[in-house]
Amino acid sequence: MPKKYLLILFLLIATALASFALPKPKYQSPNILSRLEIPYRIGPWQGKDVMQELNPNDDRFRFVSKIFARQYSRPDGASLLLLILDAGNFHNPKVCYGSSGYQIRDLNNVQFALAGRALQAPALYAQKDNEELLITYWLCIDKKITGWAGQKFSEFWRSLFNKKRTGLMVRLDVPIIAGNTAYSLQSAQDFVTRLFSSLPPSSSSYLFGS
């Protein structure tokens, strides 16, 4: 191997080792959540803030820097919790819900229609006591939809050079009533499609990519 490639390889390894060995600065949120313009009325869905009802010691939120939490309901009885999580390092909801006592299983990905393009999002079934939930979520980092591998690569790359980023997890917790998962899924799809259409571009790009 030519010496210049050996030197480059050595520098990359040294930089990576230094990144993991040296103390990292605490994650500083860019505070995007305070700038998002998310309406309370989205078509037939009416929202109310529920931040004060969340338990900050709940394992489901232990990695989060800032949280947007709003419950939306529809006249036909459908409801869901919209959570937007701002954190330096996201954890899979399977881990967070599992540590909170929920039984978790994977469901097929959910497809959301976004005005000419589709968003594929993972989905989970969560059950604890008499509570059943459909959970669907996605990551949007630096205004790009990404998966877990992309999130880890972005985190590693920025830690090497101490670069800031804007990273959000959008999550829907949809109650499953009488075992009707299909109805909860349809409710989530209807809400996300309407949410996308109701947002100004300055907010939409942070949640759905640009």
RACOR-V383708 format. One record per helix or strand of 2 or more residues. SS is the DSSP state (a for helix, b for strand). FROM is the first residue (numbers start at 1). TO is the last residue. If there is no record, write none. Layout:
ss=SS from=FROM to=TO
ss=SS from=FROM to=TO
This chain:
ss=a from=3 to=21
ss=a from=33 to=35
ss=b from=41 to=42
ss=b from=45 to=49
ss=a from=51 to=53
ss=a from=59 to=61
ss=b from=66 to=73
ss=b from=79 to=86
ss=a from=93 to=99
ss=b from=103 to=114
ss=b from=117 to=128
ss=b from=131 to=141
ss=b from=144 to=146
ss=a from=148 to=161
ss=b from=167 to=175
ss=a from=181 to=198
ss=a from=201 to=208
